[in-house]
Amino acid sequence: MTEQATSQRTWAARIWQQARHATWANRWPALWLQVFGVALLLSYYWLPATAGIWDTVSHWKSHWGIGFAIVSTAIAGGLVPFCAQGLQRGKRPDYRLSSLVFAVGFWAAKGIEVDLLYTVQTRIWGDEPTLFVIIAKVLGDQLIYAPLIAVPDMLLGFAWKEHGYSFRRLWRAMSWRWFIDRAAPLTVMNWLVWIPAVAMIYLLPLPLQLPAQNLVLCFWSLVLLVAISPPDTPSTD
């Protein structure tokens, strides 16, 4: 075996180890996220007392459209985790104003992105929660959107923050190995959390999909605070 082939095998083995470590390290947050998702689904279909809440949220989403997506996702993914990061272990809280602005702005943009994803999926596959439709939407979400858009823009956004919001410093630090070293574990962790989560989300009608996603996102963003940033760098999402 050539030295290059040996190096590639070693690198692939290291990536696999990182992915396994990310999965194992986040097994309990992932489990609790699924429990929370199931509770949301049960409340919608089998708890009449929550019907008024779901109807109100659906009305807000339908009425405000993309504005609701921007504001609610900025709060769920940015503001709430920023305020709650002091409850975490293994990461020093980062309460700088610049980090708050980044968190809110980043997740506001993601709100537009995710709302567009759900709208396009509904136009392609329809809004009936049949088994075929749910499987098609989950596959499109997690095998196309997640690895090609969601994971890369999370990595690049957080890396830009890590490098002092400097595109020049970020560009100098980037390489394919740098990207894959970070993308592989994050993608596996993303699948661990979001494959079952989006399966439950797509069981809801379109106006409720983004609000339900944002409830799960509050917890997912807290996981990202530890998972996506270097240990010695204060983080936010």
N, C-alpha and C positions, 0 to 999 in steps of 0.2 A: 504494500500500500504506500502511495506517495505521501510526502510530508504535507502537501496541500490537502489531500483527501483526509488524512488524519486530523488536520486542523479543523476541517469542515465538520467532521464527525464529532469532535470535541465541542465545537461551537454549538452544533445542533443538540448535543446532550445537555449542554449548559442551559440552553433555551428551554428544553423540556423540563429540566429541574426547576427553573424559575417559575414556569407555568404551574407545575405541581405544587411548589411552595406557595404561590399566590392562591391557588385553590384551597389548599389545606388551611392556610392562615386566615382565610376569610370564610370558612365553612359556617361558622355560627352567625355572622352578620347575614350571609346569604340565606341561611335557614329562616332567620327571623323575618327577613324581607318577604320570603314566600308565605310565611304564616300571616303576615300583615296583608299581603295581596289576596289570600284566600278570604280573610275577614272582610275585606272590601267587597269582594264578589258576593259573599253570602249576605252581606248587609243590603246589597242592591236587589238581589233576587228573592230573598226569604225573610227580610226584616222590614215589615211595613212601616215601622216607626221612623225609618230613615228615608222613606220615599220623598218627603218634602225637601229634605236636604239635597238629595240627588236631583230633583226637579229644579230646584233653585240654581244649582251649579250648572246644570244643562242649559238653563235659560241664559245665565251669564255668558257661558261660552258661545252660544248661538248668537247672542246680541252683540257682544264685543269682538268676537272673531279673533283676528291675529293680535289685537291689543290685549285680550285676555291671556293668550298664549305667552306673550312677552312678559307681562307683569307677573303672572302666576309662576312661571318657570324661573324667573329671576329671584322671586321670593323663596320658592321651594328648593332650588338648587344652589342659590347664592347666599341670600340673607339669613335664612334659618340655620344652615350648617355653619356659617360664619359665626353666628351668635352662640351655637352649641358646641363649637370645637373644643372648648375648655373641658367638656365632659369626657373627651377621648383619652385613651392611654397610648403611649408610644409616640406622641407627637406634641411638640410645644405649640401652644396656641399662637396664632399670628393675627393680632388685632390692628394691624396698620390700616390706615385709611386707603392706601393704594391697593391693598389686598381686597378690601371690601368693594372698591370700585371695579376691580378686575372680576371678582366673583359675580357681582350683579350683572355686569356687562356681558361676560362670557355666557352665563346661563340665559340671559335675555335673548341672545342670538340663537342659542340652542333651542329656545322655545319656538322660534320661527321655523327652524329646521325640523323639529319633531312634529309640529303641527302640519307642516307640508307633507311629511312622510305619511302621517295617518290619513290625510286627505287623499293623497295619490293612491294609497293602498285601497281605500274605500271605493274610489272611482274605478280601479282595475278589477277588484274582486267583489265589490258590493258590501252591504252592511248586514247581511244575514249571518248569524253566528253558527254556521254549519261547520262540521268537522273539516271539510275540504277547505273552506274559506279561512278558518283559523290556522290550519297548517300552512297554507300558501302565504298568509300574512307573516307568520312567525319566521318562515324560511327567508322571505324577502327582507324582513327586518334584521335578522341575526346573521344571515350569510351574505347579504349584499350591503345593506346600510351600515351595520355595525363595523365590519372590518374595513370597508372602503371609505367611510365618512366619519362615523361617530368616534371610533378609537383614534384615527389619525388626527382629527381636529382637537380632541381632548389632549393628546400627547403634545401637539405643537403649541396649543394654547398655554398649557402648564409650563412647557419648556421655555416659552417666550417670557413668562413671568419669572421663572428661575434665573434667566439670564438678564435680569434687570430691565425687562420690557425693551430689549434691544434686538432688532431683527438682524443686525450685523453679527452680534455675538452668537445668536441662535444659529445662523447660517454656518458659522465657523465650527460650531460644535456638532453639527448634524452629519450623519453618514448612514448608509444602509444598515450597518451593524448596530449603530446607536438606536436606530428606529426599531429594528426587529427585536433587539434586546428588551426594549420597553413594550413594544406592541404585543408580542406573543403572550406574556403573562397577563397583561391587561385584557386582551381579547378572551382568554380562557376565563378570567374572573367575570368579565362582562357576560359571557354565555351562562356561567353558573348562576348569576343573579337574574338576568333578563330573559332568558328563554322561557322559564316558567312564568315570569312576571308578565311578559307581553302576551303570552297565551291567555292569561286571565284578562288582561286589558282589552284584547280584541274580542272578548265575549261581551263587552259593553257597547252601546251605540256610540257613534262617532263623537257627539258632543261631550261625552263623558270620558273618552279615552285619554285625552291630554290631562284633564284634572286627576284621574286615577294614576296616570304615569307620574304626575308631579308629587303625589303623596309618597309613592315609592322612592322617588328621586331625592326626597329629603334625607333618607337613610343612605341611599347609594352615594350621595355626595360626601357624607361623613366618612364612608369607607374610602373614597377616593383621596381624601385629605392625607391618609396614611399611605395608601397603595401607590399613588402615581408620582409622588415627589420623593427626592432623595432624603435619607434620614436626617441629614444635617441642615436641611433647608426648611425654614418655616413655610407652611403651605396654606393655600386656600383654594377653593374651587370655583 
